[in-house]
Amino acid sequence: MDEKIINRDYDLMMKYCQANSEPIDPILAELERVTYLRTLAPQMISGVIQGRFLQMLCQLQGAKKVLEVGTFTGYATICLARGIQEGGMVSTIEVNKELEYISKSFFEKAGLSDRITQIWGDAKEVIPNLEGPFDLIFLDGAKADYALLFDTIIGKIRPGGLLAVDNVLWSGKVAFGATDKGTKMIDKFNQLVNKDERVESLILPFRDGLMLARKK
Ligand SMILES: C[S@@+](CC[C@H](N)C(=O)[O-])C[C@H]1O[C@@H](n2cnc3c(N)ncnc32)[C@H](O)[C@@H]1O
């Protein structure tokens, strides 16, 4: 089938989903606009549907303690923080401090500064020193680190807690059998999680593929 037709249909379906879901929040809409104006890779942002989904996962989990790896401009952080229980905390790790002027100002604007802790540094060095257990971890940092971090991260999630991982379809390339380094790396990670008996895993095919792994 023509790839353009698939993409156009997919975009149309996403628009329909957005139009028939909770209305778009003005602060998140502004953050998305600012991200597109001021950053070099704005497509990294979670966006409306995934953001809403992450918020709902926190609500369904009754999450109080959440970790995000890869803050970027703070879009998903805001969604996660809105979904947690009263008195809860979202810790979010980012290596690029140049993004702070955007994320911090939007956390303030959203009135969420008291439920977000920003941690600056390399996730590989930060995570081993974090105190768990977390109800939910959203892994969305460097893709090359996914497999390296998996074991440490699973050790930090409570039984029944969730790991959500972004970009596991790698623009669909894992399914099309592409053989470049990036695709092989993501494919290897997906297989690693699927074979791990500590979790039940599920890949959802929306956006760039979101994996959910529930710790048993
Ligand atoms: C895909 S973006 C995150 C998007 C964000 N979670 C959202 O939903 O809008 C990935 C982010 O991870 C950060 N990053 C990359 N390597 C990292 C590392 N080793 N430790 C912490 N953050 C890292 C990047 O600087 C980038 O901002």
The ligand as an SDF file (V2000), in Angstrom:
LIG
                    3D

 27 29  0  0  0  0  0  0  0  0999 V2000
   12.3770   12.3560   23.2480 C   0  0  0  0  0  0  0  0  0  0  0  0
   12.9710   13.6210   24.2540 S   0  0  0  0  0  0  0  0  0  0  0  0
   11.8970   13.5530   25.6460 C   0  0  0  0  0  0  0  0  0  0  0  0
   10.5060   14.0650   25.3370 C   0  0  0  0  0  0  0  0  0  0  0  0
    9.6640   14.2920   26.5540 C   0  0  0  0  0  0  0  0  0  0  0  0
    9.6350   13.1260   27.4170 N   0  0  0  0  0  0  0  0  0  0  0  0
    8.2610   14.6310   26.1200 C   0  0  0  0  0  0  0  0  0  0  0  0
    7.4100   13.7550   26.1670 O   0  0  0  0  0  0  0  0  0  0  0  0
    8.0000   15.7560   25.6710 O   0  0  0  0  0  0  0  0  0  0  0  0
   14.4610   12.9360   24.8830 C   0  0  0  0  0  0  0  0  0  0  0  0
   15.1870   13.8060   25.8980 C   0  0  0  0  0  0  0  0  0  0  0  0
   16.1310   12.9830   26.5700 O   0  0  0  0  0  0  0  0  0  0  0  0
   17.2780   13.7450   26.8560 C   0  0  0  0  0  0  0  0  0  0  0  0
   18.4130   12.8440   27.0690 N   0  0  0  0  0  0  0  0  0  0  0  0
   19.1850   12.2240   26.1280 C   0  0  0  0  0  0  0  0  0  0  0  0
   20.1230   11.4660   26.7150 N   0  0  0  0  0  0  0  0  0  0  0  0
   19.9320   11.5810   28.0500 C   0  0  0  0  0  0  0  0  0  0  0  0
   20.6010   11.0330   29.1720 C   0  0  0  0  0  0  0  0  0  0  0  0
   21.6380   10.1960   29.0280 N   0  0  0  0  0  0  0  0  0  0  0  0
   20.1670   11.3670   30.4070 N   0  0  0  0  0  0  0  0  0  0  0  0
   19.1060   12.2080   30.5590 C   0  0  0  0  0  0  0  0  0  0  0  0
   18.4420   12.7640   29.5280 N   0  0  0  0  0  0  0  0  0  0  0  0
   18.8340   12.4580   28.2880 C   0  0  0  0  0  0  0  0  0  0  0  0
   17.4280   14.6380   25.6200 C   0  0  0  0  0  0  0  0  0  0  0  0
   18.2280   15.7720   25.9130 O   0  0  0  0  0  0  0  0  0  0  0  0
   15.9710   14.9660   25.2860 C   0  0  0  0  0  0  0  0  0  0  0  0
   15.5850   16.1840   25.8560 O   0  0  0  0  0  0  0  0  0  0  0  0
  1  2  1  0
  2  3  1  0
  2 10  1  0
  3  4  1  0
  4  5  1  0
  5  6  1  0
  5  7  1  0
  7  8  2  0
  7  9  1  0
 10 11  1  0
 11 12  1  0
 11 26  1  0
 12 13  1  0
 13 14  1  0
 13 24  1  0
 14 15  1  0
 14 23  1  0
 15 16  2  0
 16 17  1  0
 17 18  1  0
 17 23  2  0
 18 19  1  0
 18 20  2  0
 20 21  1  0
 21 22  2  0
 22 23  1  0
 24 25  1  0
 24 26  1  0
 26 27  1  0
M  CHG  2   2   1   9  -1
M  END
$$$$
